[in-house]
Amino acid sequence: MHSSIAPFRKWLPICTVLAAGVLVALAPFRAAHATEAHLLIEADTGKVLEAENATFPWYPASVTKLMTAYVTLTAVKHKRLTLDTLLAVSPTAAAQSPSKMGFRPGTQVTVDNALKMMMVKSANDMAVVLAEGVGGSIDGFSAEMNAAAQRLGMTQSSYVNPNGLPADGQISSARDMAILARAFIHDLPEYEYFVHIPSIRYGRRVTHNFNKLIGRFPGADGFKTGFICASGYNLVASATQNGKRLIAVVLGASSGTMRAVRAAQMLERGFANNSLSWLRPALGTVDRLAPIAATPPNLRDEMCGPKRRHPASDEDNDVVANTSATSAAMMSFFATGAQPPTLRPVDMIAASPAPSDPVIVYTGPTRSGAAIAAAAEADAARDAPPKSKKPGKTARDKPAPKADAKEKSNNRVSVTINPKATPKPTSKSTKPPVDSKPAAGPSAKPKTAEGKSKP
């Protein structure tokens, strides 16, 4: 038996090298037909654990807002402004496409609340509010974003707006987004709270984080999602287990659920103790991945073409197999802090998120205590649609009866004769019968505008 194993051991290193060579040789071929990009790294060391099309240029969509938050919070850290600084919604911000908060021009919001709305709801208008507040204009802020990208070694990234709405010059890659996520963790640890808020409440509206890993995958603690038709569904996610933190990047997934499932699968493999991991070729660190010179893939037909069953957006509610058993298992885990249940990633993402209290966001200056609740109620009242009055049942709301066709335009009163009453009076009679009823005429009470129901 030992004699049969010996030759295998002799050739195993050579086979491993050959396999690695084949993977490297096939990389350009795979990249040329990229429909998804995946990357998994260690947050502390930057070591690459998995990579596929990781250096292929991609439209970042709303994961752009991770750089917007990084630049804004760096400005806060350097005391250029504070989290309590009030910023006004400009006409440019108000005109942004959804997803957005929809505030009117002139509305004021703090940097703190704008960041929360941008990171959880992915509000495009709040990204512009922050950009104009920090950089003076969209162009000025974009210049700061590009300077930060260059400083961090994000050689494949360029920015022309702060929210990731479609623009030819808005480009990044899975490699660069992983570098940015590492920088956020290491440079701004005191502000990491903004990247893993489970949900927010504005007025009476509750919005859950579009990152489906939060509250579902054990240890999930960030970062940001994104979607435009050209890019597909993107996700930068992180999770920590047993003191080890990993960052997963998925670009170009087919739905919001699938980007979360892909990330969960990578994170699960990364946290597992795989005894055969030494067989995989070393991929180095994320900053050493070689960029690919190519045009970003345009996935518009796949994402938003006529074959799509429902309109695509970052607020994707597609679920794969949501069951009460799955949800109950996840709730039990998060409630007790016990070991995570043995669920497949697809079941984790399909489960309901762990219960949590939404973070209240509001307009106006910073408040505390009961004043926060009062501000939330004021916002709710301001945004409430006007109540329409139901038609009343009073006599004045009833339509007036039409005048008799034989009525003449003189001052005579027309009458309706009861056929069972006494015989018709002679032509000389001028008084109506006793049981006659006067019809609506000039003497009837006129119908007022108040009687009309609102449309």
Residue pairs with C-beta under 8 A, 6 or more apart in sequence:
16 279
16 281
19 281
20 281
23 281
28 292
30 52
30 53
31 53
31 55
31 56
31 292
31 294
32 294
34 53
34 56
34 252
34 297
35 232
35 252
35 297
35 299
35 302
36 52
36 53
36 232
36 250
36 251
36 252
36 253
36 262
37 52
37 53
37 54
37 56
37 58
37 173
37 174
37 249
37 250
37 251
37 252
38 50
38 51
38 52
38 53
38 54
38 174
38 248
38 249
38 250
38 251
38 262
38 266
39 48
39 50
39 51
39 52
39 54
39 174
39 175
39 177
39 178
39 248
39 249
39 286
40 48
40 49
40 50
40 51
40 246
40 247
40 248
40 249
40 266
40 267
40 269
40 270
41 47
41 48
41 49
41 178
41 182
41 246
41 247
41 285
41 286
42 49
42 244
42 245
42 246
42 247
42 270
43 181
43 182
43 185
43 238
43 245
43 246
43 247
44 245
45 285
46 179
46 182
46 285
46 286
46 287
47 283
47 284
47 285
47 286
48 54
48 283
48 284
48 285
48 286
48 289
49 246
49 266
49 269
49 270
49 283
50 266
50 269
50 270
50 283
51 174
51 283
51 289
53 174
53 251
54 173
54 174
54 175
54 178
54 249
54 289
55 156
55 173
55 174
55 175
55 289
55 290
55 291
55 292
56 173
56 174
56 292
56 294
56 296
56 297
57 156
57 171
57 172
57 173
57 292
57 294
57 295
57 296
58 171
58 172
58 173
58 174
58 231
58 234
58 251
58 252
58 296
58 297
59 164
59 166
59 170
59 171
59 172
59 228
59 230
59 231
59 296
59 298
60 157
60 164
60 170
60 171
60 172
60 177
60 226
60 231
60 234
61 164
61 226
61 227
61 228
61 231
61 234
61 314
62 122
62 124
62 163
62 164
62 224
62 225
62 226
62 227
62 228
62 234
62 314
63 164
63 172
63 177
63 223
63 224
63 225
63 226
63 234
63 235
63 236
64 127
64 159
64 161
64 162
64 163
64 164
64 170
64 172
64 226
65 118
65 119
65 122
65 127
65 162
65 163
65 164
65 224
65 226
66 177
66 180
66 181
66 184
66 195
66 223
66 224
66 236
67 145
67 148
67 149
67 157
67 159
67 162
67 180
68 118
68 127
68 130
68 131
68 141
68 145
68 162
68 163
69 115
69 118
69 119
69 184
69 194
69 195
69 224
70 148
70 180
70 183
70 184
70 187
70 188
71 134
71 135
71 141
71 144
71 145
71 148
72 111
72 115
72 130
72 134
73 115
73 188
73 191
73 194
74 148
74 187
74 188
75 81
75 134
76 82
76 83
76 111
76 191
77 188
77 190
77 191
80 134
81 111
81 133
81 134
82 111
83 110
83 111
83 112
83 115
83 366
84 110
84 111
84 112
84 365
84 366
85 110
85 111
85 133
86 108
86 109
86 110
86 364
86 365
87 108
87 109
87 110
87 111
87 114
87 129
87 130
87 132
87 133
88 105
88 106
88 107
88 108
88 129
89 103
89 104
89 105
89 106
89 107
89 108
89 109
89 125
89 129
90 105
90 128
90 129
90 132
91 105
92 128
92 132
92 138
93 105
93 125
93 126
93 128
93 129
93 132
94 102
94 103
94 104
94 105
94 125
96 124
96 125
96 127
96 128
96 163
96 165
97 124
97 165
98 124
98 313
99 121
99 122
99 123
99 124
99 313
99 314
99 315
100 123
100 124
100 125
100 126
101 117
101 121
101 123
101 125
101 126
101 202
102 125
103 109
103 125
103 363
107 363
108 363
108 364
108 365
109 117
109 126
109 129
109 363
109 364
110 365
110 366
111 130
111 133
112 366
113 361
113 362
113 363
114 126
114 129
114 130
114 133
115 126
115 130
115 194
116 194
116 197
116 200
116 359
116 361
117 123
117 126
117 200
117 202
117 361
118 126
118 127
118 130
119 194
119 195
119 197
119 209
119 224
120 197
120 199
120 200
120 207
120 208
120 209
120 210
120 359
121 200
121 207
122 210
122 224
122 225
122 226
122 314
124 163
124 165
127 161
127 162
127 163
128 138
128 161
128 162
128 163
130 141
130 162
131 137
131 138
131 140
131 141
131 142
131 161
131 162
132 138
132 141
134 141
134 144
135 141
135 142
135 143
135 144
138 161
138 162
141 162
142 159
142 160
142 161
142 162
145 159
145 162
146 157
146 158
146 159
149 157
149 158
149 159
149 176
149 180
152 179
152 180
152 183
153 179
153 287
154 172
154 176
154 179
154 180
155 176
155 291
156 171
156 172
156 173
156 175
156 176
156 291
157 171
157 172
157 173
157 176
157 180
158 169
158 170
158 171
158 172
159 169
159 170
160 167
160 169
160 170
161 167
161 170
164 170
164 226
164 228
165 228
166 228
166 229
166 230
171 296
173 251
173 291
174 249
174 250
174 251
175 286
175 289
175 291
177 236
177 249
177 251
178 236
178 247
178 249
178 286
179 286
179 287
180 236
181 222
181 223
181 236
181 238
181 247
181 249
182 247
182 286
184 192
184 195
184 222
184 223
185 192
185 238
185 245
192 221
192 222
195 221
195 222
195 223
195 224
196 209
196 214
196 220
196 221
196 222
196 223
197 209
197 359
198 208
198 209
198 214
198 215
198 353
198 354
198 356
198 358
199 206
199 207
199 208
199 209
199 356
199 358
199 359
200 206
200 207
200 358
200 359
200 360
200 361
201 207
201 358
201 359
201 360
201 361
201 376
202 360
202 361
202 362
202 376
202 379
203 376
203 377
203 379
203 380
203 381
203 382
203 383
203 384
204 380
205 383
206 358
207 358
208 353
209 215
210 225
210 256
210 314
210 315
210 316
211 220
211 222
211 223
211 224
211 225
211 235
211 237
211 260
212 256
212 257
212 260
212 349
212 353
213 220
213 237
213 239
213 260
213 263
213 264
213 267
213 349
214 220
214 221
214 353
215 334
215 353
215 354
215 356
216 260
216 330
216 348
216 349
216 351
216 353
216 354
217 239
217 260
217 264
217 267
217 345
217 348
217 349
218 239
218 241
218 333
218 340
219 239
219 240
219 241
220 237
220 238
220 239
221 238
221 239
221 240
221 245
222 236
222 237
222 238
223 236
223 237
223 238
223 247
224 235
224 236
225 233
225 234
225 235
225 236
225 256
225 259
225 314
226 233
226 234
226 235
226 314
227 233
227 234
227 256
227 303
227 312
227 313
227 314
227 316
229 299
229 300
229 303
229 304
229 312
230 296
230 298
230 299
230 300
230 303
231 251
231 252
231 296
231 299
232 251
232 252
232 253
232 254
232 299
232 302
232 303
233 250
233 252
233 253
233 254
233 255
233 256
233 258
233 259
233 303
233 314
233 316
234 250
234 251
234 252
234 253
234 259
235 248
235 249
235 250
235 253
235 259
235 260
235 262
235 263
236 247
236 248
236 249
237 247
237 248
237 249
237 250
237 260
237 263
237 267
238 245
238 246
238 247
238 248
239 245
239 246
239 248
239 267
239 271
240 246
241 271
242 271
244 271
246 266
246 267
246 270
246 271
248 262
248 263
248 266
248 267
248 270
249 263
250 259
250 262
250 263
250 266
252 297
252 299
253 259
253 262
254 302
254 303
255 312
255 316
255 318
256 314
256 315
256 316
256 317
256 318
257 316
257 318
257 319
257 320
257 349
257 350
258 318
260 349
261 320
261 345
261 346
261 349
264 345
264 348
264 349
265 345
268 345
283 289
303 312
304 311
304 312
319 349
319 350
320 346
320 349
320 350
321 346
321 347
321 350
322 350
322 351
322 352
323 347
323 350
326 343
326 347
326 348
326 350
326 351
327 351
327 352
329 341
329 343
329 351
330 341
330 343
330 348
330 351
330 352
330 354
331 352
331 354
331 355
332 338
332 341
333 339
333 340
333 341
334 354
334 355
335 354
343 351
360 372
360 373
360 376
362 372
362 375
362 376
362 378
362 379
363 375
363 379
364 375
367 374
367 375
388 453
388 454
388 455
389 453
389 454
390 453
391 397
391 453
392 451
394 451
396 445
396 447
396 448
396 450
396 451
397 451
397 453
399 447
400 440
400 444
400 447
401 439
401 440
403 414
403 439
403 440
403 441
404 414
404 416
404 439
406 414
407 414
407 439
407 441
411 442
413 432
413 438
413 441
413 443
414 438
414 439
414 441
415 432
415 433
415 436
415 437
415 438
415 439
416 436
416 437
416 439
417 424
417 433
417 436
418 433
418 435
418 436
421 433
421 434
421 435
421 436
422 433
425 431
425 433
432 438
